Amino acid sequence: MHEKPAGLARYNARPGRARPDPPGPMPGHSSLISAMPERSPLFRLHADVDARVGAIRHTRPDWPCSKGCDTCCRRLADVPRLTAAEWGLLLEGLRTLPPQRLQAIRDEVGLLGHGASAPIVCPMLDRESGACPVYAYRPVACRTYGFYVQRELGLYCSDIEARVAQGELDDVVWGNQDVIDRALSASGETRSLTEWFALTF
């Protein structure tokens, strides 16, 4: 059976219960927020997402989205799109990388600009280790994927989709992607990753 592209793809799945509003910030984010006041709304959004993800993980220790699972990073449906605030944060992470690693990422992004077809491998991904070198700086879509739904659509990979279809996750309180999207709309203009790279490097 052909697997649907993951990453930013949206899967048709049985509707789950979406949490109507995100929870408050988790401890540990306050220092980041105070250090970067110009982007504090984004950091607060990260904290809200972390709280919802943490709540799901707490009730489901066997949740498949964990370190070492890079399926979504290897099966993006399209080139990621980021708001200006998200790009600013990701750029900080990119600038912490060794020059050779950054150049390798730039080369991968350049290839995407020539019309790569889905599924797309995230250019940030370390393909050998399956780890993200800018994990702490990653966009919101990377943080919510696997834990959020949008109306009747589950934003997760085929592994989770199968468990939803079997009724194993009926008691999960999913995050509400519509709330996240509304919050992101205040984070500046949205461009594709390739566009941001072209404008910056």
N, C-alpha and C positions, 0 to 999 in steps of 0.2 A: 504494500500500500504506500502511495506517495505521501511523504510527510510534508505538512504545511510549513512554510518558512516561519521561523520564530522571530526573536528580536522585537521589532516594533510592530509586528503583525497583530491583527486582532482576530481571535478565533470565535466562530460560532459555537457556543456551548450553552448548557443549561444555565439559566440565570441563577446567580447566587445572591445572598443578602449583602447589599452594599451598605457600608457605614455612611450615614447621611452627612456627617461632618467629621473632619480630621481631629484627632486628639491634640492636646497641648504639647509643647516642646518637651523633649526628654532631657534629663540631666546630662551634662557633658557637651551640649551645643552652645551654652550661653557664652563661653569664652570665644567661640568662633564668631558668633553673632556680634559681640561687642567689638571684636577686632576688625570686622569688616562691616561697619554700619551701613555702607552704601548698598550692600546686597543682603541686608538682614532679612528681608522678606523671603528670599530664596533659602537662606539657612533655616528659617523657621519652617518653611515648607519641607525641607529635608527632615527636620525633627519630627514633624507630623507623620511623614511617611515612615520614618524609622520606628515610631511608636506603633503604627498599625502593623508593620512587618514583624516587630518584636512580639506583638500580641498573638499573631498567627503562629509564629515559631514556638511560642510558649505552650500553646495548646496542641501543636503538631510538631514534635521534635524530629519527626521523620520527613519533614518538608524537603522536597528535592532541590530547592534553590539554596545552595551552600557553596562554600569554597571548594573548587575543583570541578564544579559543574559549569561548563562554558557553552552549553548547547545554544542558548539564545544569542551569545556573542558570535557564534559561527553561522547563524542562520537568520540574519537580518532581512526583512522583506524589502527594505529600501535604505537609501543613505539617510542616516539620522538627521533630524532637524533640531536645532537648539535655539533657545532665546538668547538675547544679548547677555543677560546675567549668567546663564548657564555656560555660555562660551567663555566669558571672563573668568569663571572659576576653573573650567577645564584648561584654559590657557595657562593659568598658574601651575597646574599640575604638570602640563607638558614642559614648562620651563624648568622644572626640577629634574628632568630626565637628562642622562648623559647625552652629549651632542650626537653620537652615533645612533642612539636609540631614537632620538627625536627625528633625525634625518630619515631613518627607516620608516617611521610613521608618516612623515611627509610624503615619502615615495608611495606608500600604500594609498594615502588619500588622493594623490595625483592620479593613480590608476582608476580610482572610483570616478574621477571627473571625466573619464573617457567612456562612460556608459556601461558600468559593470551590471551584470544581470543577477537577479536574485536566485538563490540566497547569497547574501553578501556577508563576508567575514569582517567584523569590526576591525578597522585598521589599528586600533589601540591594543588589541589582544596580543599577548605573547603566545604564539601558537604552540610552542614547545611545552610550556608550563601550564597553559590554559588560564593564566592569571592576567589581571588588568593592572598595568603599571601606574594608572592614574585613578585607581578605584575610589579613593577618597574624594576625588574631584569630578566624578562621573555625573552625567545628566540625570534629570529626574526620571526619564523613561526607563533608564537602567535600574533605578531604585524601586520603581513601582511594579515592573514587569514580574509576573508570577504571583502577585498578591492583590491585584486590583481588577475591578470589572467596570465596564461602561454600559449602563442599561442592560441589555441582554447579552452583551459580548464579554467573554472572558479574555483578559489580556495575559495569556500565559501559553506555555509550550504544550506540545502534544502529550507529554507525560502527565502533566496536571490535567489537561483536558480529558484524558482517559479516566482519571480518577473521579473527575466531576461527573462524567457520563455514567459511571458505575454507582454513583450516589455516595461515594466514600467521603466527600467533602461537603455534604449538605449542611453541616453545622458551622461551617467556616463563615465568619463575618468579614467579607472582603472589603478592601478599601474602595472608595468611590472616586473613579477616575474623572468624572465630570467636575468634582470639586477641585481636583488637582489642576485640571486644564484651565479652569477659571482663574485660579491663583497664578498660574504661569503666564496668563495673558497680560499680566501687569509687569512682566519681567523683561520688557523690551521687544524689539523686532525679532522675528524668527527667520533664520536662514539655514540652509543645509550645511552640514559639516564641511563639505568641499568649498562652499562659498566663504565660510569663516576662515578657512585656511588660506584661501586665495587673497582675502583682504588683509590678512595679518602677516603672512610669511612671504 
